[in-house]
Amino acid sequence: MKKILIVEDVEMNIDLLEQLLEDDYDIVKAMDGKQGVIMAELEQPDLILMDMSLPVMDGWEATRRIKGNPALQHIVVVALTAHAMKGDEQKAREAGCDDFLTKPLDEDLLFERLEHYLGE
């Protein structure tokens, strides 16, 4: 079973993602960017759903650290964020995100992207 790391600080968003994904994926979670980097190292997920507005370390910096680590840079990072202003997607991609989804979440688009990256 493919593993997804959810890096999100809002419990309601975590619960929604878990309900959508737990039947098909092994789910691990982190509540802030620093913990997200640590969990990426420990768990070696196949894909990370990364919120960008996080406490301790934001998602931009967490993604830069993950993609800057040769042992982790292969992991697909999908920004999942309320940042939907012009330039936000470009900023996320420059930080190292492989893809960009906005909140509120389009569930069909999420599953389409997971299929694309994880082949499930």
The first five atom37 places (N, CA, C, CB, O) and aatype in JSON, in Angstrom:
{
  "aatype": [12, 11, 11, 9, 10, 9, 19, 6, 3, 19, 6, 12, 2, 9, 3, 10, 10, 6, 5, 10, 10, 6, 3, 3, 18, 3, 9, 19, 11, 0, 12, 3, 7, 11, 5, 7, 19, 9, 12, 0, 6, 10, 6, 5, 14, 3, 10, 9, 10, 12, 3, 12, 15, 10, 14, 19, 12, 3, 7, 17, 6, 0, 16, 1, 1, 9, 11, 7, 2, 14, 0, 10, 5, 8, 9, 19, 19, 19, 0, 10, 16, 0, 8, 0, 12, 11, 7, 3, 6, 5, 11, 0, 1, 6, 0, 7, 4, 3, 3, 13, 10, 16, 11, 14, 10, 3, 6, 3, 10, 10, 13, 6, 1, 10, 6, 8, 18, 10, 7, 6],
  "atom_mask": [
    [1, 1, 1, 1, 1],
    [1, 1, 1, 1, 1],
    [1, 1, 1, 1, 1],
    [1, 1, 1, 1, 1],
    [1, 1, 1, 1, 1],
    [1, 1, 1, 1, 1],
    [1, 1, 1, 1, 1],
    [1, 1, 1, 1, 1],
    [1, 1, 1, 1, 1],
    [1, 1, 1, 1, 1],
    [1, 1, 1, 1, 1],
    [1, 1, 1, 1, 1],
    [1, 1, 1, 1, 1],
    [1, 1, 1, 1, 1],
    [1, 1, 1, 1, 1],
    [1, 1, 1, 1, 1],
    [1, 1, 1, 1, 1],
    [1, 1, 1, 1, 1],
    [1, 1, 1, 1, 1],
    [1, 1, 1, 1, 1],
    [1, 1, 1, 1, 1],
    [1, 1, 1, 1, 1],
    [1, 1, 1, 1, 1],
    [1, 1, 1, 1, 1],
    [1, 1, 1, 1, 1],
    [1, 1, 1, 1, 1],
    [1, 1, 1, 1, 1],
    [1, 1, 1, 1, 1],
    [1, 1, 1, 1, 1],
    [1, 1, 1, 1, 1],
    [1, 1, 1, 1, 1],
    [1, 1, 1, 1, 1],
    [1, 1, 1, 0, 1],
    [1, 1, 1, 1, 1],
    [1, 1, 1, 1, 1],
    [1, 1, 1, 0, 1],
    [1, 1, 1, 1, 1],
    [1, 1, 1, 1, 1],
    [1, 1, 1, 1, 1],
    [1, 1, 1, 1, 1],
    [1, 1, 1, 1, 1],
    [1, 1, 1, 1, 1],
    [1, 1, 1, 1, 1],
    [1, 1, 1, 1, 1],
    [1, 1, 1, 1, 1],
    [1, 1, 1, 1, 1],
    [1, 1, 1, 1, 1],
    [1, 1, 1, 1, 1],
    [1, 1, 1, 1, 1],
    [1, 1, 1, 1, 1],
    [1, 1, 1, 1, 1],
    [1, 1, 1, 1, 1],
    [1, 1, 1, 1, 1],
    [1, 1, 1, 1, 1],
    [1, 1, 1, 1, 1],
    [1, 1, 1, 1, 1],
    [1, 1, 1, 1, 1],
    [1, 1, 1, 1, 1],
    [1, 1, 1, 0, 1],
    [1, 1, 1, 1, 1],
    [1, 1, 1, 1, 1],
    [1, 1, 1, 1, 1],
    [1, 1, 1, 1, 1],
    [1, 1, 1, 1, 1],
    [1, 1, 1, 1, 1],
    [1, 1, 1, 1, 1],
    [1, 1, 1, 1, 1],
    [1, 1, 1, 0, 1],
    [1, 1, 1, 1, 1],
    [1, 1, 1, 1, 1],
    [1, 1, 1, 1, 1],
    [1, 1, 1, 1, 1],
    [1, 1, 1, 1, 1],
    [1, 1, 1, 1, 1],
    [1, 1, 1, 1, 1],
    [1, 1, 1, 1, 1],
    [1, 1, 1, 1, 1],
    [1, 1, 1, 1, 1],
    [1, 1, 1, 1, 1],
    [1, 1, 1, 1, 1],
    [1, 1, 1, 1, 1],
    [1, 1, 1, 1, 1],
    [1, 1, 1, 1, 1],
    [1, 1, 1, 1, 1],
    [1, 1, 1, 1, 1],
    [1, 1, 1, 1, 1],
    [1, 1, 1, 0, 1],
    [1, 1, 1, 1, 1],
    [1, 1, 1, 1, 1],
    [1, 1, 1, 1, 1],
    [1, 1, 1, 1, 1],
    [1, 1, 1, 1, 1],
    [1, 1, 1, 1, 1],
    [1, 1, 1, 1, 1],
    [1, 1, 1, 1, 1],
    [1, 1, 1, 0, 1],
    [1, 1, 1, 1, 1],
    [1, 1, 1, 1, 1],
    [1, 1, 1, 1, 1],
    [1, 1, 1, 1, 1],
    [1, 1, 1, 1, 1],
    [1, 1, 1, 1, 1],
    [1, 1, 1, 1, 1],
    [1, 1, 1, 1, 1],
    [1, 1, 1, 1, 1],
    [1, 1, 1, 1, 1],
    [1, 1, 1, 1, 1],
    [1, 1, 1, 1, 1],
    [1, 1, 1, 1, 1],
    [1, 1, 1, 1, 1],
    [1, 1, 1, 1, 1],
    [1, 1, 1, 1, 1],
    [1, 1, 1, 1, 1],
    [1, 1, 1, 1, 1],
    [1, 1, 1, 1, 1],
    [1, 1, 1, 1, 1],
    [1, 1, 1, 1, 1],
    [1, 1, 1, 1, 1],
    [1, 1, 1, 0, 1],
    [1, 1, 1, 1, 1]
  ],
  "atom_positions": [
    [[0.85, -1.18, 0.0], [0.0, 0.0, 0.0], [0.89, 1.24, 0.0], [-0.96, 0.0, 1.23], [1.84, 1.33, 0.79]],
    [[0.6, 2.19, -0.88], [1.37, 3.44, -0.95], [1.11, 4.27, 0.29], [1.0, 4.24, -2.23], [0.03, 4.23, 0.88]],
    [[2.13, 5.04, 0.68], [2.06, 5.84, 1.9], [2.0, 7.32, 1.56], [3.26, 5.55, 2.82], [2.77, 7.82, 0.74]],
    [[1.06, 8.03, 2.2], [0.91, 9.47, 2.04], [1.13, 10.14, 3.39], [-0.48, 9.84, 1.46], [0.54, 9.75, 4.4]],
    [[1.98, 11.16, 3.4], [2.19, 12.0, 4.57], [1.34, 13.26, 4.4], [3.7, 12.36, 4.76], [1.49, 13.99, 3.42]],
    [[0.45, 13.5, 5.35], [-0.37, 14.72, 5.37], [0.29, 15.69, 6.34], [-1.87, 14.41, 5.78], [0.41, 15.39, 7.53]],
    [[0.72, 16.85, 5.84], [1.31, 17.88, 6.7], [0.3, 19.02, 6.74], [2.74, 18.37, 6.16], [0.18, 19.8, 5.79]],
    [[-0.43, 19.09, 7.84], [-1.58, 20.0, 7.96], [-1.8, 20.3, 9.44], [-2.87, 19.39, 7.32], [-1.68, 19.41, 10.28]],
    [[-2.12, 21.55, 9.75], [-2.29, 21.94, 11.15], [-3.75, 22.1, 11.57], [-1.56, 23.21, 11.41], [-4.01, 22.35, 12.75]],
    [[-4.69, 21.96, 10.65], [-6.11, 22.1, 10.98], [-6.72, 20.71, 11.07], [-6.87, 22.98, 9.92], [-6.8, 19.98, 10.08]],
    [[-7.15, 20.35, 12.28], [-7.66, 19.0, 12.54], [-8.8, 18.61, 11.6], [-8.12, 18.89, 13.98], [-8.87, 17.47, 11.15]],
    [[-9.7, 19.54, 11.32], [-10.83, 19.25, 10.44], [-10.34, 18.86, 9.03], [-11.77, 20.48, 10.35], [-10.91, 17.96, 8.41]],
    [[-9.3, 19.53, 8.54], [-8.75, 19.19, 7.22], [-8.07, 17.83, 7.24], [-7.76, 20.27, 6.77], [-8.16, 17.07, 6.28]],
    [[-7.38, 17.54, 8.33], [-6.74, 16.22, 8.48], [-7.81, 15.13, 8.47], [-5.9, 16.15, 9.79], [-7.66, 14.12, 7.78]],
    [[-8.87, 15.34, 9.23], [-9.94, 14.34, 9.31], [-10.56, 14.09, 7.93], [-11.03, 14.81, 10.29], [-10.8, 12.94, 7.57]],
    [[-10.8, 15.15, 7.18], [-11.37, 15.01, 5.84], [-10.45, 14.2, 4.95], [-11.64, 16.39, 5.22], [-10.89, 13.26, 4.29]],
    [[-9.18, 14.55, 4.93], [-8.22, 13.84, 4.09], [-8.1, 12.37, 4.51], [-6.86, 14.51, 4.15], [-8.03, 11.49, 3.66]],
    [[-8.07, 12.13, 5.8], [-8.0, 10.74, 6.28], [-9.2, 9.94, 5.82], [-7.91, 10.7, 7.82], [-9.06, 8.81, 5.35]],
    [[-10.4, 10.52, 5.94], [-11.61, 9.82, 5.53], [-11.58, 9.51, 4.03], [-12.86, 10.64, 5.88], [-12.03, 8.45, 3.61]],
    [[-11.06, 10.43, 3.25], [-10.99, 10.22, 1.8], [-9.96, 9.17, 1.4], [-10.68, 11.53, 1.11], [-10.16, 8.44, 0.43]],
    [[-8.87, 9.1, 2.14], [-7.71, 8.35, 1.67], [-7.4, 7.06, 2.42], [-6.53, 9.21, 1.74], [-6.7, 6.2, 1.88]],
    [[-7.91, 6.89, 3.65], [-7.44, 5.8, 4.5], [-7.76, 4.4, 3.96], [-8.04, 5.94, 5.85], [-7.09, 3.45, 4.34]],
    [[-8.76, 4.25, 3.11], [-9.08, 2.93, 2.58], [-8.07, 2.47, 1.53], [-10.48, 2.93, 1.99], [-7.87, 1.27, 1.32]],
    [[-7.43, 3.44, 0.86], [-6.55, 3.11, -0.26], [-5.08, 3.36, 0.0], [-6.96, 3.87, -1.45], [-4.22, 2.89, -0.75]],
    [[-4.78, 4.1, 1.07], [-3.39, 4.49, 1.33], [-3.07, 4.36, 2.81], [-3.14, 5.93, 0.86], [-3.95, 4.45, 3.67]],
    [[-1.8, 4.15, 3.09], [-1.29, 4.19, 4.46], [-1.06, 5.67, 4.76], [0.04, 3.32, 4.63], [-0.3, 6.33, 4.05]],
    [[-1.68, 6.19, 5.8], [-1.63, 7.62, 6.11], [-0.77, 7.87, 7.35], [-3.05, 8.17, 6.33], [-0.93, 7.21, 8.37]],
    [[0.14, 8.82, 7.23], [0.9, 9.33, 8.37], [0.7, 10.85, 8.38], [2.44, 8.95, 8.28], [0.42, 11.45, 7.35]],
    [[0.85, 11.46, 9.57], [0.51, 12.87, 9.71], [1.58, 13.65, 10.44], [-0.8, 13.01, 10.44], [2.34, 13.12, 11.25]],
    [[1.62, 14.94, 10.12], [2.45, 15.89, 10.86], [1.65, 17.18, 10.98], [3.83, 16.14, 10.14], [0.91, 17.56, 10.06]],
    [[1.8, 17.86, 12.12], [1.0, 19.05, 12.4], [1.73, 20.37, 12.11], [0.56, 19.04, 13.83], [1.12, 21.43, 12.2]],
    [[3.01, 20.31, 11.78], [3.74, 21.52, 11.42], [4.85, 21.15, 10.44], [4.32, 22.23, 12.69], [5.15, 19.97, 10.24]],
    [[5.46, 22.16, 9.84], [6.46, 21.9, 8.82], [7.7, 21.19, 9.33], [0.0, 0.0, 0.0], [8.24, 20.31, 8.64]],
    [[8.16, 21.54, 10.51], [9.35, 20.88, 11.07], [9.07, 19.41, 11.29], [9.77, 21.55, 12.39], [9.89, 18.56, 10.94]],
    [[7.91, 19.1, 11.87], [7.53, 17.7, 12.08], [7.35, 17.01, 10.73], [6.23, 17.6, 12.93], [7.63, 15.82, 10.6]],
    [[6.87, 17.74, 9.73], [6.71, 17.17, 8.39], [8.03, 16.7, 7.8], [0.0, 0.0, 0.0], [8.1, 15.62, 7.2]],
    [[9.07, 17.5, 7.97], [10.4, 17.11, 7.48], [10.89, 15.86, 8.22], [11.42, 18.28, 7.66], [11.41, 14.94, 7.6]],
    [[10.71, 15.85, 9.54], [11.13, 14.69, 10.34], [10.36, 13.44, 9.92], [10.92, 14.98, 11.85], [10.94, 12.37, 9.76]],
    [[9.04, 13.57, 9.74], [8.22, 12.42, 9.35], [8.58, 11.94, 7.94], [6.73, 12.79, 9.42], [8.54, 10.74, 7.67]],
    [[8.93, 12.86, 7.06], [9.36, 12.45, 5.72], [10.62, 11.59, 5.81], [9.62, 13.69, 4.82], [10.75, 10.59, 5.11]],
    [[11.54, 11.99, 6.69], [12.77, 11.22, 6.87], [12.49, 9.85, 7.48], [13.76, 11.98, 7.76], [13.03, 8.84, 7.02]],
    [[11.64, 9.81, 8.5], [11.35, 8.57, 9.21], [10.48, 7.61, 8.41], [10.69, 8.87, 10.52], [10.72, 6.4, 8.4]],
    [[9.46, 8.15, 7.75], [8.44, 7.31, 7.12], [8.67, 7.05, 5.63], [7.1, 7.94, 7.3], [8.13, 6.09, 5.08]],
    [[9.48, 7.89, 4.97], [9.74, 7.75, 3.54], [8.43, 7.54, 2.74], [10.69, 6.56, 3.3], [8.27, 6.53, 2.07]],
    [[7.51, 8.5, 2.82], [6.24, 8.33, 2.12], [6.42, 8.4, 0.6], [5.23, 9.41, 2.56], [7.45, 8.86, 0.1]],
    [[5.43, 7.92, -0.12], [5.44, 8.0, -1.58], [5.02, 9.39, -2.06], [4.51, 6.93, -2.18], [5.41, 9.83, -3.14]],
    [[4.22, 10.06, -1.24], [3.7, 11.38, -1.61], [3.41, 12.16, -0.34], [2.43, 11.25, -2.49], [3.02, 11.6, 0.68]],
    [[3.6, 13.49, -0.41], [3.3, 14.38, 0.7], [2.26, 15.39, 0.26], [4.57, 15.09, 1.22], [2.43, 16.05, -0.77]],
    [[1.17, 15.52, 1.03], [0.22, 16.61, 0.85], [0.62, 17.69, 1.84], [-1.29, 16.13, 1.07], [0.48, 17.51, 3.05]],
    [[1.13, 18.8, 1.33], [1.77, 19.83, 2.15], [0.94, 21.11, 2.18], [3.18, 20.13, 1.63], [0.79, 21.8, 1.17]],
    [[0.41, 21.42, 3.37], [-0.18, 22.74, 3.57], [0.98, 23.73, 3.56], [-1.01, 22.82, 4.92], [2.09, 23.38, 3.95]],
    [[0.74, 24.96, 3.13], [1.82, 25.94, 3.07], [1.83, 26.85, 4.29], [1.7, 26.76, 1.81], [2.89, 27.35, 4.68]],
    [[0.68, 27.09, 4.9], [0.6, 27.94, 6.1], [0.61, 27.05, 7.34], [-0.69, 28.83, 6.08], [-0.43, 26.57, 7.79]],
    [[1.79, 26.85, 7.87], [1.97, 25.94, 9.0], [2.73, 26.63, 10.12], [2.72, 24.66, 8.55], [3.51, 27.55, 9.86]],
    [[2.5, 26.2, 11.37], [3.29, 26.74, 12.47], [4.7, 26.13, 12.49], [2.59, 26.48, 13.82], [4.97, 25.16, 11.78]],
    [[5.57, 26.7, 13.28], [6.94, 26.28, 13.52], [7.82, 26.49, 12.28], [6.98, 24.81, 13.96], [8.79, 27.25, 12.31]],
    [[7.47, 25.82, 11.18], [8.16, 25.98, 9.9], [7.07, 25.91, 8.82], [9.29, 24.88, 9.68], [6.3, 24.95, 8.79]],
    [[7.01, 26.91, 7.94], [5.95, 26.9, 6.93], [6.21, 25.83, 5.86], [5.83, 28.28, 6.28], [7.3, 25.27, 5.77]],
    [[5.19, 25.57, 5.07], [5.27, 24.54, 4.05], [6.27, 24.84, 2.95], [0.0, 0.0, 0.0], [6.83, 23.93, 2.34]],
    [[6.5, 26.13, 2.69], [7.49, 26.51, 1.68], [8.88, 26.02, 2.1], [7.49, 28.07, 1.47], [9.59, 25.39, 1.32]],
    [[9.26, 26.33, 3.36], [10.57, 25.94, 3.86], [10.67, 24.43, 4.05], [10.87, 26.66, 5.18], [11.7, 23.83, 3.74]],
    [[9.61, 23.81, 4.55], [9.62, 22.35, 4.73], [9.84, 21.66, 3.38], [8.29, 21.87, 5.37], [10.61, 20.7, 3.3]],
    [[9.18, 22.15, 2.34], [9.35, 21.56, 1.01], [10.77, 21.76, 0.51], [8.34, 22.17, 0.01], [11.37, 20.84, -0.04]],
    [[11.33, 22.95, 0.71], [12.71, 23.2, 0.29], [13.67, 22.22, 0.98], [13.12, 24.66, 0.6], [14.6, 21.71, 0.36]],
    [[13.44, 21.97, 2.26], [14.32, 21.05, 3.0], [14.17, 19.61, 2.52], [14.03, 21.12, 4.51], [15.16, 18.88, 2.38]],
    [[12.95, 19.21, 2.26], [12.71, 17.85, 1.76], [13.35, 17.67, 0.39], [11.19, 17.55, 1.69], [14.06, 16.7, 0.15]],
    [[13.1, 18.61, -0.5], [13.63, 18.5, -1.86], [15.15, 18.73, -1.9], [12.94, 19.5, -2.78], [15.81, 18.32, -2.86]],
    [[15.7, 19.37, -0.87], [17.13, 19.59, -0.8], [17.89, 18.42, -0.2], [0.0, 0.0, 0.0], [19.13, 18.41, -0.2]],
    [[17.17, 17.43, 0.31], [17.78, 16.25, 0.92], [17.83, 15.14, -0.13], [17.0, 15.8, 2.19], [16.78, 14.67, -0.56]],
    [[19.01, 14.7, -0.54], [19.1, 13.66, -1.57], [18.32, 12.38, -1.24], [20.54, 13.31, -1.8], [17.87, 11.68, -2.14]],
    [[18.16, 12.08, 0.04], [17.43, 10.87, 0.44], [15.92, 11.05, 0.33], [17.8, 10.49, 1.87], [15.18, 10.07, 0.37]],
    [[15.46, 12.3, 0.2], [14.03, 12.57, 0.17], [13.55, 13.23, -1.12], [13.66, 13.45, 1.33], [12.34, 13.27, -1.37]],
    [[14.44, 13.75, -1.92], [14.05, 14.58, -3.05], [13.18, 13.87, -4.08], [15.27, 15.1, -3.73], [12.51, 14.52, -4.89]],
    [[13.17, 12.54, -4.07], [12.32, 11.79, -5.0], [10.84, 11.79, -4.6], [12.81, 10.35, -5.1], [9.98, 11.46, -5.41]],
    [[10.55, 12.15, -3.35], [9.17, 12.12, -2.85], [8.35, 13.21, -3.52], [9.13, 12.28, -1.31], [8.77, 14.37, -3.57]],
    [[7.2, 12.84, -4.04], [6.3, 13.81, -4.66], [5.68, 14.68, -3.57], [5.19, 13.09, -5.5], [5.12, 14.16, -2.6]],
    [[5.79, 16.0, -3.73], [5.18, 16.95, -2.8], [4.1, 17.72, -3.54], [6.24, 17.91, -2.19], [4.37, 18.4, -4.54]],
    [[2.87, 17.61, -3.04], [1.74, 18.34, -3.61], [1.32, 19.41, -2.6], [0.54, 17.37, -3.95], [0.91, 19.09, -1.49]],
    [[1.42, 20.67, -3.02], [0.93, 21.76, -2.17], [-0.59, 21.65, -2.1], [1.37, 23.16, -2.72], [-1.26, 21.49, -3.11]],
    [[-1.1, 21.74, -0.9], [-2.55, 21.72, -0.68], [-2.84, 22.93, 0.21], [-3.05, 20.35, -0.02], [-2.66, 22.86, 1.42]],
    [[-3.28, 24.02, -0.4], [-3.25, 25.29, 0.3], [-4.4, 26.22, -0.04], [-1.97, 25.97, 0.02], [-4.99, 26.13, -1.12]],
    [[-4.69, 27.11, 0.88], [-5.67, 28.16, 0.63], [-5.02, 29.33, -0.11], [-6.28, 28.64, 1.96], [-5.72, 30.25, -0.54]],
    [[-3.7, 29.31, -0.26], [-3.01, 30.35, -1.02], [-3.34, 30.18, -2.5], [-1.45, 30.29, -0.79], [-2.77, 29.33, -3.18]],
    [[-4.27, 30.98, -2.98], [-4.72, 30.82, -4.37], [-4.59, 32.12, -5.15], [-6.18, 30.34, -4.4], [-5.26, 32.31, -6.17]],
    [[-3.73, 32.99, -4.68], [-3.51, 34.26, -5.37], [-2.56, 34.04, -6.55], [-2.95, 35.32, -4.4], [-1.83, 33.05, -6.62]],
    [[-2.59, 34.99, -7.45], [-1.68, 34.94, -8.6], [-0.25, 34.85, -8.08], [-1.87, 36.19, -9.52], [0.15, 35.62, -7.22]],
    [[0.51, 33.92, -8.59], [1.89, 33.76, -8.2], [2.12, 32.7, -7.14], [0.0, 0.0, 0.0], [3.25, 32.24, -6.96]],
    [[1.06, 32.29, -6.42], [1.24, 31.3, -5.36], [1.66, 29.94, -5.9], [-0.03, 31.15, -4.56], [2.5, 29.26, -5.31]],
    [[1.08, 29.53, -7.03], [1.48, 28.24, -7.6], [2.95, 28.29, -8.02], [0.57, 27.86, -8.81], [3.7, 27.34, -7.79]],
    [[3.35, 29.38, -8.65], [4.74, 29.53, -9.06], [5.67, 29.48, -7.85], [4.94, 30.86, -9.83], [6.72, 28.84, -7.89]],
    [[5.28, 30.15, -6.78], [6.08, 30.16, -5.55], [6.21, 28.74, -4.99], [5.45, 31.1, -4.49], [7.28, 28.34, -4.54]],
    [[5.1, 27.99, -5.01], [5.13, 26.61, -4.51], [6.04, 25.74, -5.36], [3.7, 26.02, -4.48], [6.81, 24.94, -4.84]],
    [[5.97, 25.91, -6.67], [6.82, 25.11, -7.55], [8.29, 25.48, -7.38], [6.39, 25.3, -9.02], [9.17, 24.62, -7.45]],
    [[8.56, 26.77, -7.16], [9.95, 27.2, -6.93], [10.49, 26.62, -5.62], [10.03, 28.74, -6.9], [11.69, 26.38, -5.5]],
    [[9.62, 26.41, -4.64], [10.03, 25.79, -3.37], [10.29, 24.3, -3.54], [8.96, 26.02, -2.29], [10.94, 23.69, -2.69]],
    [[9.79, 23.72, -4.64], [10.03, 22.31, -4.91], [8.78, 21.46, -5.04], [0.0, 0.0, 0.0], [8.88, 20.26, -5.28]],
    [[7.61, 22.06, -4.88], [6.37, 21.28, -5.0], [6.22, 20.76, -6.42], [5.14, 22.13, -4.61], [6.49, 21.47, -7.39]],
    [[5.79, 19.52, -6.53], [5.58, 18.89, -7.83], [4.22, 19.24, -8.41], [5.71, 17.38, -7.72], [4.01, 19.17, -9.62]],
    [[3.29, 19.63, -7.53], [1.94, 19.96, -7.99], [1.32, 20.91, -6.98], [1.06, 18.69, -8.16], [1.89, 21.17, -5.92]],
    [[0.15, 21.44, -7.33], [-0.48, 22.5, -6.55], [-1.99, 22.33, -6.59], [-0.07, 23.9, -7.09], [-2.6, 22.37, -7.66]],
    [[-2.6, 22.14, -5.43], [-4.05, 22.06, -5.3], [-4.49, 23.1, -4.28], [-4.51, 20.61, -4.87], [-3.79, 23.37, -3.31]],
    [[-5.66, 23.7, -4.53], [-6.15, 24.73, -3.62], [-7.29, 24.21, -2.76], [-6.59, 25.96, -4.4], [-7.99, 23.26, -3.1]],
    [[-7.45, 24.89, -1.62], [-8.59, 24.65, -0.73], [-9.63, 25.71, -1.04], [-8.16, 24.69, 0.79], [-9.25, 26.84, -1.38]],
    [[-10.92, 25.41, -0.94], [-11.45, 24.1, -0.56], [-11.08, 23.03, -1.6], [-12.98, 24.17, -0.39], [-10.99, 23.29, -2.8]],
    [[-10.89, 21.86, -1.1], [-10.38, 20.74, -1.88], [-11.39, 20.24, -2.9], [-9.98, 19.61, -0.97], [-12.56, 20.02, -2.58]],
    [[-10.92, 20.08, -4.13], [-11.7, 19.42, -5.18], [-11.31, 17.94, -5.11], [-11.41, 20.05, -6.63], [-10.24, 17.54, -5.55]],
    [[-12.21, 17.12, -4.54], [-11.89, 15.71, -4.31], [-11.57, 14.96, -5.59], [-13.05, 15.04, -3.6], [-10.66, 14.14, -5.61]],
    [[-12.31, 15.23, -6.66], [-12.03, 14.56, -7.93], [-10.64, 14.88, -8.44], [-13.08, 14.95, -8.97], [-9.92, 14.01, -8.92]],
    [[-10.26, 16.14, -8.33], [-8.93, 16.55, -8.77], [-7.84, 15.92, -7.9], [-8.8, 18.09, -8.73], [-6.79, 15.52, -8.4]],
    [[-8.09, 15.82, -6.6], [-7.14, 15.16, -5.71], [-6.91, 13.72, -6.15], [-7.64, 15.21, -4.24], [-5.77, 13.28, -6.29]],
    [[-7.99, 12.98, -6.36], [-7.85, 11.58, -6.76], [-7.19, 11.44, -8.13], [-9.21, 10.89, -6.76], [-6.45, 10.48, -8.37]],
    [[-7.46, 12.39, -9.02], [-6.82, 12.39, -10.33], [-5.31, 12.54, -10.18], [-7.4, 13.51, -11.22], [-4.54, 11.84, -10.84]],
    [[-4.9, 13.46, -9.32], [-3.46, 13.69, -9.1], [-2.82, 12.48, -8.42], [-3.24, 14.95, -8.26], [-1.71, 12.1, -8.79]],
    [[-3.49, 11.89, -7.45], [-2.94, 10.71, -6.78], [-2.77, 9.57, -7.77], [-3.85, 10.26, -5.62], [-1.76, 8.86, -7.75]],
    [[-3.74, 9.4, -8.65], [-3.64, 8.38, -9.7], [-2.43, 8.66, -10.59], [-4.94, 8.35, -10.56], [-1.68, 7.75, -10.93]],
    [[-2.25, 9.91, -10.94], [-1.13, 10.29, -11.8], [0.21, 9.98, -11.15], [-1.21, 11.78, -12.14], [1.09, 9.4, -11.79]],
    [[0.38, 10.37, -9.89], [1.66, 10.21, -9.23], [1.89, 8.84, -8.62], [1.8, 11.23, -8.17], [3.03, 8.36, -8.56]],
    [[0.83, 8.2, -8.17], [0.98, 6.93, -7.46], [0.47, 5.72, -8.24], [0.26, 7.0, -6.14], [0.72, 4.58, -7.86]],
    [[-0.25, 5.98, -9.32], [-0.71, 4.9, -10.17], [-1.72, 3.99, -9.51], [0.0, 0.0, 0.0], [-1.75, 2.79, -9.78]],
    [[-2.56, 4.55, -8.64], [-3.55, 3.74, -7.94], [-4.93, 4.27, -8.19], [-3.28, 3.7, -6.44], [-5.91, 3.72, -7.69]]
  ]
}
